[in-house]
Amino acid sequence: MKKLIIATGLLIATTAYAQTEVLTGVTRGKDYGVVYTLPKTQIELEIKANKIRYTPGEFSKYANRYLRLNNVSTDPEEYWELTSVKITPIGVPNGDATYFVKLKDKTVAPLIELTENGVIKSINVPYTKSNTPKAHGVTPTIPNKINPRDFLTEEILIASSTAKMAELVAKEIYNIRESKNALLRGQADNTPSDGAQLKIMIDNLNAQEEAMTEMFAGTRDKEEKTFTIRLTPDKELENAVAFRFSKKLGVVSNDDLAGVPYYINLKDLKTVKMPQEDEKKKKDLDGIAYNVPGQALVTLTDGKKKLYESEIPVTQFGIIEYLAPVLFNKNSTIKVYFDPNTGGLLKVEREENK
């Protein structure tokens, strides 16, 4: 009988290896079984920032004189802007919480499904390969850059000086604004009766005005970049520096004094009651181990303003419990579902054996 159980275990292990998501069986001494790991929580910060390249316009030094545009720089510049921060709890394998499930001849040998990292995912649940289609990257369409010189009149182009050109371009911008106002009020001689045609005309005038205004105000090209930082908390955090941000360098490490610090706080909400110490050690406990994660309040500030606040599950603030081995007997099949991100118990189902 024992040889038959081992053969069954080998069959399960071989099938699991072909599926790649189920860990192959291993032996420990004379026992045959499966090794799995519970996860611990890492805090992932997804930081999005824009790298901005400013190019001054051809007539930037005349921006205030002719268009009343203040604070227009005549020097090119490159700088960063912080746009958003998102915080997510991520489960990673906990090397200190690794367990061995022995296949016994008096119990139904459990089929354990694991993630690619060896974290327990389910027990006795038929394996189904995910049919979620892979997202195909779509290359964004970059609109053609409008050349403002395409709208310059002959008078502007043959102007005797740059200052004169700037003056004439500014007058052209004011003429465009007057034309738009006349169209919107229905006072223009060529105002169309069709709303769609009117929109096309307004859009074309807006494009011309924007392109010619850039000759004074300059252009700012934005490139969005995403930075990912992961923290592994072993205890509560109080005003710990998560990262630093520099207008010149973007996101830098938490020990780089070139950037302004952003602080993270992690408070254990004490949602899980810690059990009293027992003389029986964890390694002597029998059954399927799983996490009961605690809840924590995470906040992110710049030292003055709160940028993010949310409650998240943190396994380090919880405990480990066990499913009794008697559940997995020959009278019924117990299906167990775990959250692979926290190692927590999601659902237990009983299926009577016929």
C-alpha positions in Angstrom: 0.0 0.0 0.0 2.8 2.4 0.9 4.5 1.8 -2.5 1.2 2.6 -4.3 1.0 6.0 -2.4 4.5 6.8 -3.4 3.8 6.0 -7.0 0.8 8.2 -6.9 2.9 11.0 -5.4 5.5 10.6 -8.2 2.7 10.9 -10.8 1.5 14.1 -9.2 5.0 15.4 -9.1 5.6 14.6 -12.8 2.4 16.3 -13.8 3.2 19.3 -11.7 6.6 19.7 -13.3 5.0 19.8 -16.7 2.6 22.5 -15.6 5.6 24.5 -14.1 3.3 26.2 -11.5 3.2 23.2 -9.2 6.4 22.4 -7.3 7.7 18.9 -7.9 7.7 16.4 -5.0 10.7 16.0 -2.8 11.9 13.5 -0.3 13.0 14.1 3.2 14.6 11.1 4.8 12.1 8.2 4.1 9.2 10.5 3.6 7.8 11.8 0.3 5.9 15.0 -0.1 5.8 18.6 -1.2 7.6 21.7 0.1 5.8 25.1 0.1 6.5 28.5 1.4 4.3 31.2 3.0 4.8 34.8 1.8 5.8 37.9 3.7 4.8 41.4 2.8 6.8 44.0 0.9 5.6 47.5 0.4 5.9 48.5 -3.2 6.0 52.2 -4.1 5.3 53.0 -7.7 6.5 56.5 -8.3 5.6 58.3 -11.6 7.5 61.4 -12.6 7.9 63.5 -15.7 11.2 64.5 -17.2 10.6 67.9 -18.8 12.9 69.5 -21.4 12.2 73.2 -21.9 13.3 74.8 -25.2 13.0 78.6 -25.4 11.1 80.1 -28.2 12.7 82.0 -31.1 11.2 85.3 -29.7 11.3 84.4 -26.0 13.0 87.7 -25.0 10.0 89.6 -26.5 7.3 87.4 -24.7 6.6 90.0 -22.1 6.7 93.0 -24.4 4.3 91.8 -27.1 2.2 89.0 -25.4 2.5 90.0 -21.7 3.9 86.5 -20.9 5.8 86.8 -17.7 8.6 84.6 -16.4 9.5 83.2 -19.8 13.1 81.9 -19.7 15.5 82.5 -22.6 17.7 79.5 -21.5 17.0 75.8 -22.2 16.3 73.7 -19.1 15.8 70.1 -18.1 14.0 69.2 -14.8 11.7 66.7 -13.1 8.2 66.8 -11.8 6.7 64.3 -9.4 3.2 63.4 -10.6 1.9 60.4 -8.4 2.8 57.8 -5.9 0.9 54.5 -5.5 1.6 52.0 -2.6 0.8 48.3 -3.0 1.5 45.3 -0.7 3.4 42.6 -2.5 3.8 39.0 -1.3 7.3 37.5 -1.6 8.5 34.1 -0.4 9.4 34.0 3.3 12.5 31.8 3.7 11.7 31.5 7.4 8.3 30.0 6.7 8.9 26.9 4.6 7.0 23.7 5.2 7.0 20.1 4.2 3.8 18.2 3.5 4.2 14.4 3.9 2.1 12.1 1.8 0.7 9.5 4.2 -0.9 6.2 3.5 -3.9 6.9 5.7 -4.9 10.2 4.1 -5.8 11.4 0.7 -2.6 12.6 -0.8 -3.2 16.4 -1.4 -2.5 18.0 -4.7 -0.9 21.2 -3.8 -0.6 24.0 -6.4 2.1 26.6 -5.9 3.1 29.8 -7.6 6.3 30.0 -9.6 8.0 31.2 -6.4 6.8 28.2 -4.4 4.1 30.0 -2.4 1.1 27.9 -1.6 -1.9 28.7 -3.8 -4.5 25.8 -3.4 -5.0 22.3 -2.2 -7.0 19.6 -4.1 -8.2 22.1 -6.7 -8.0 20.9 -10.3 -5.3 22.7 -12.2 -6.5 25.1 -14.8 -4.1 27.1 -16.9 -4.9 30.7 -17.1 -6.6 31.7 -20.3 -6.1 35.4 -19.7 -4.9 36.9 -23.0 -1.6 38.7 -22.9 -1.8 42.4 -23.4 -0.1 43.5 -26.5 1.8 46.7 -26.3 0.3 49.5 -28.4 2.7 52.0 -29.8 1.2 55.4 -29.1 0.7 57.7 -32.1 2.8 60.8 -31.9 1.1 63.7 -33.5 3.0 65.6 -36.1 4.6 68.7 -34.7 3.2 71.8 -36.3 5.9 74.2 -37.7 4.8 77.7 -36.7 6.8 79.1 -39.7 4.2 77.6 -42.0 1.8 80.3 -40.8 4.1 83.2 -41.2 3.2 85.8 -43.9 5.5 87.2 -46.4 5.6 90.5 -44.5 6.8 88.7 -41.4 9.4 86.7 -43.2 11.0 89.7 -44.9 11.0 91.8 -41.7 14.3 93.7 -41.2 15.0 92.5 -37.6 14.1 89.8 -35.1 12.3 92.4 -33.0 10.1 93.4 -36.0 9.3 89.8 -36.8 8.3 89.2 -33.1 6.0 92.2 -33.3 4.3 91.1 -36.5 3.9 87.5 -35.2 2.3 88.9 -32.0 -0.2 90.9 -34.2 -1.0 87.7 -36.1 -1.8 85.9 -32.8 -4.1 88.7 -31.8 -5.8 88.5 -35.3 -6.4 84.8 -34.8 -8.0 85.4 -31.4 -10.3 88.1 -32.9 -11.3 85.6 -35.7 -12.1 82.9 -33.1 -14.2 85.3 -31.1 -16.1 86.4 -34.2 -16.8 82.8 -35.2 -18.0 81.9 -31.8 -20.3 84.9 -31.6 -21.6 84.2 -35.2 -20.4 87.6 -36.3 -17.9 86.4 -38.9 -18.8 86.7 -42.6 -17.8 83.1 -43.1 -19.4 81.6 -40.0 -20.6 78.1 -41.0 -24.1 76.9 -40.1 -22.9 73.4 -39.6 -21.6 72.8 -36.0 -19.0 70.2 -37.1 -17.6 72.6 -39.7 -17.4 75.3 -37.1 -15.5 73.0 -34.7 -13.0 72.2 -37.4 -12.4 75.9 -38.1 -12.0 76.7 -34.4 -9.6 73.7 -33.9 -7.4 74.9 -36.8 -7.3 78.5 -35.4 -6.3 77.0 -32.0 -3.5 75.0 -33.5 -2.2 78.1 -35.3 -2.3 80.2 -32.2 -0.6 77.6 -30.0 2.2 77.0 -32.6 2.9 80.7 -33.0 2.6 81.4 -29.2 5.3 78.7 -28.7 7.7 81.0 -30.6 7.5 83.2 -27.6 6.7 80.9 -24.7 8.9 78.0 -25.8 8.1 74.3 -25.7 8.1 71.7 -22.9 8.5 68.0 -24.0 7.4 65.6 -21.3 8.7 62.0 -20.8 6.9 60.0 -18.2 9.0 57.5 -16.2 8.1 55.0 -13.5 10.3 54.2 -10.5 9.6 51.2 -8.3 10.9 50.9 -4.7 10.2 48.0 -2.4 10.5 48.0 1.4 10.4 45.0 3.7 9.1 46.1 7.1 10.0 43.9 10.1 8.3 46.3 12.5 6.3 49.6 12.5 7.8 52.5 10.7 7.7 56.1 11.9 8.9 58.8 9.5 11.3 56.5 7.7 12.7 57.9 4.5 11.2 55.9 1.6 12.9 57.8 -1.2 14.2 61.3 -2.1 13.2 63.4 -5.1 15.4 65.9 -6.9 14.1 68.4 -9.4 17.4 67.9 -11.3 17.9 64.2 -10.9 14.4 62.8 -10.4 13.8 59.9 -7.9 17.0 59.1 -6.0 17.8 56.6 -3.2 16.8 57.4 0.4 20.4 58.1 1.4 21.1 60.5 -1.4 21.1 64.0 0.1 20.7 65.6 -3.3 16.9 65.0 -3.1 14.1 66.1 -0.8 13.0 63.2 1.6 9.6 61.6 1.4 8.6 59.8 4.6 6.6 56.6 5.1 4.8 55.6 8.2 3.5 52.1 8.9 1.2 51.6 12.0 0.1 48.1 13.2 -3.6 48.3 13.8 -3.5 45.3 16.1 -6.2 43.5 14.2 -4.8 40.0 15.0 -4.5 38.9 18.5 -1.1 37.3 19.2 -1.4 33.9 20.9 0.2 33.1 24.2 3.6 31.3 24.0 3.2 27.6 24.0 5.8 25.0 25.0 5.1 23.3 21.7 7.4 24.6 19.1 6.2 25.5 15.6 8.2 22.8 14.0 6.4 20.2 16.1 3.0 21.4 14.9 1.2 19.3 12.3 -1.1 20.3 9.5 -1.1 22.9 6.7 0.3 26.2 7.7 -1.2 29.5 6.5 -0.9 33.2 7.3 -3.4 35.3 9.2 -2.2 38.7 8.1 -2.6 41.8 10.2 -3.8 45.2 9.0 -1.6 48.2 8.9 -2.2 51.9 8.2 0.4 53.2 5.7 0.9 56.9 5.0 3.4 58.9 2.8 4.2 62.5 3.5 6.7 65.1 2.3 7.2 66.2 5.9 4.3 68.6 5.7 1.6 67.4 3.4 0.0 63.9 3.4 0.3 62.4 -0.1 -1.1 58.9 0.4 -3.0 57.0 3.1 -4.5 53.5 3.1 -5.0 50.3 5.1 -3.0 47.3 3.7 -2.5 43.7 4.9 0.9 43.0 6.4 1.8 39.3 7.2 4.5 40.4 9.6 1.8 41.9 11.9 -0.2 38.6 11.9 0.3 35.0 12.9 0.6 31.5 11.4 -2.3 29.1 11.9 -2.7 25.4 10.8 -5.4 23.3 9.1 -5.8 20.1 11.0 -4.6 16.9 9.1 -7.9 15.2 9.9 -9.5 17.4 7.3 -7.7 15.5 4.6 -9.1 12.0 5.1 -10.6 9.4 2.7 -14.2 10.2 3.4 -14.2 13.5 1.7 -12.0 15.8 -0.4 -11.2 19.2 1.1 -10.5 22.0 -1.4 -8.6 24.9 0.0 -7.9 28.3 -1.6 -5.2 30.6 -0.4 -4.3 34.2 -1.3 -0.9 33.9 -2.9 -0.1 37.5 -2.1 -0.7 37.2 1.7 -0.8 33.4 2.3 -4.1 33.9 4.0 -7.0 31.5 3.8 -9.7 32.4 1.3 -12.1 29.5 1.1 -12.5 25.9 2.3 -14.9 23.5 0.4 -15.8 19.9 1.2 -16.5 17.4 -1.6 -17.9 14.0 -0.5 -16.1 11.1 -2.0 -18.4 8.5 -3.7 
